[in-house]
Amino acid sequence: MSKVKVAIIGLGSWGECHLEAFRSLPQVEVVAICDVREELVRQLGEAYSIPDVYTNADELLNRDDVDLVSVVTYENSHYDPTVKALQSGKHVLVEKPVATNVRESIAMWQTAKEHGRLLVPGHVLRFDPQYAEARHMLQSGRLGKPVSIYLRRARPRALFETYQRTHTVFELTVNDLDIAIWYAGSEVKSVKAYGRSVMGADVPDLVWACLEFANGALAVIENHWLTPNEANIIMADSVEVVAEQGIIGFEVQHAGLQTWSGQGRDTSALHIHLNRNGRVSGALKEELGYLCDCILSGEDPVQTSIGDAIQGIKVAEAIIESIRTGREIKL
Ligand SMILES: NC(=O)c1ccc[n+]([C@@H]2O[C@H](COP(=O)([O-])OP(=O)(O)OC[C@H]3O[C@@H](n4cnc5c(N)ncnc54)[C@H](O)[C@@H]3O)[C@@H](O)[C@H]2O)c1
């Protein structure tokens, strides 16, 4: 295999980023894309010169010339295309949350094992230089073991109009759960969580979760969709890890490019995905390039972990249960 032949299912806002990032990789050929929205997928097929476009994922998955499928559909519709792709012999990158319940996430993993294919969760933060460097420092042992992990992720209110389609824990918190589990290097033992619905939706727009790990580490995760739109701050995220002999952390909120104009302030998140003058950069490109290199070389993609992602889904369910009952949940 000289190039990895890739297909993408789900070409919404993040799926188009996948398309741009894959097309920028020299070791990849994007052979097909699929979205149930016919006009959208045809337009993208023409704009990016993709040979084959589909509105039915089953038809795409019948092809035997695809090595890797990226599943970038809605949060609660990853299961069907993922399992069918694995059964038809393709490797799969499935976006976060891999599933919105533990049962589906375990069934996906079992299918991957039965068919000897890779199942990689789309936890892109593992490829963001700041998150990755913090993990590298913790792994080096220079700071000792992590004892306290604080992770904050805040988004503007306007985005909640779209993403309240999924519980906040599966939309925002799963990103931080994957990082907390990766940094702690241990399983979560118990969870106590709180949720508030400030804007009145059915799902909370603010979540606090306190986790205790089997190795004694603690984590606090704070997520909300309450940044005023007028503040024009896309990401207001923080990380602080207190270890036995030191502290490591960073802020996304006050870093990066800002534009001040007659319309107020604007901030840009350039580190995840950027396409300028046909040149793509960012953590997404790193993640997809790493996976494709592993497929070509036959190496295990050890920077990713479907086991950690599934543990994240278990913890996410426990957080929802703790918010509902007001009780501490043991795992
Ligand atoms: N890792 C990240 O940083 C990150 C960022 C954004 C989104 N995401 C994840 O990516 C996924 C997609 O998010 P989005 O913001 O692009 O959503 P979106 O609503 O913009 O796009 C989803 C697309 O999937 C298509 N679709 C749904 N079911 C389909 C099916 N069965 N077959 C073919 N097409 C189908 C829809 O028509 C739509 O175009 C979600 O799981 C989301 O959580 C991850």
The ligand as a Gaussian input file, in Angstrom:
#p B3LYP/6-31G(d) Opt

LIG

0 1
 N      -12.720000      16.513000      17.967000
 C      -13.210000      17.766000      17.833000
 O      -12.535000      18.733000      18.179000
 C      -14.571000      17.968000      17.247000
 C      -14.957000      19.224000      16.836000
 C      -16.223000      19.369000      16.308000
 C      -17.055000      18.263000      16.196000
 N      -16.640000      17.034000      16.615000
 C      -17.516000      15.854000      16.526000
 O      -17.692000      15.546000      15.141000
 C      -19.018000      15.040000      14.923000
 C      -19.723000      15.922000      13.903000
 O      -19.854000      17.223000      14.405000
 P      -20.211000      18.469000      13.445000
 O      -20.055000      19.671000      14.289000
 O      -19.449000      18.390000      12.164000
 O      -21.761000      18.203000      13.160000
 P      -22.628000      18.689000      11.921000
 O      -24.050000      18.672000      12.350000
 O      -22.076000      19.980000      11.373000
 O      -22.370000      17.556000      10.814000
 C      -22.825000      16.240000      10.904000
 C      -23.044000      15.755000       9.454000
 O      -23.306000      14.354000       9.463000
 C      -24.273000      14.090000       8.447000
 N      -24.881000      12.799000       8.754000
 C      -25.594000      12.451000       9.843000
 N      -25.934000      11.134000       9.806000
 C      -25.402000      10.650000       8.655000
 C      -25.370000       9.348000       8.046000
 N      -25.964000       8.300000       8.624000
 N      -24.746000       9.195000       6.861000
 C      -24.131000      10.252000       6.286000
 N      -24.122000      11.513000       6.797000
 C      -24.734000      11.693000       7.976000
 C      -25.233000      15.285000       8.564000
 O      -26.022000      15.444000       7.395000
 C      -24.246000      16.428000       8.780000
 O      -23.855000      17.027000       7.552000
 C      -19.689000      15.034000      16.308000
 O      -19.522000      13.778000      16.894000
 C      -18.917000      16.094000      17.073000
 O      -18.949000      15.917000      18.479000
 C      -15.414000      16.873000      17.116000

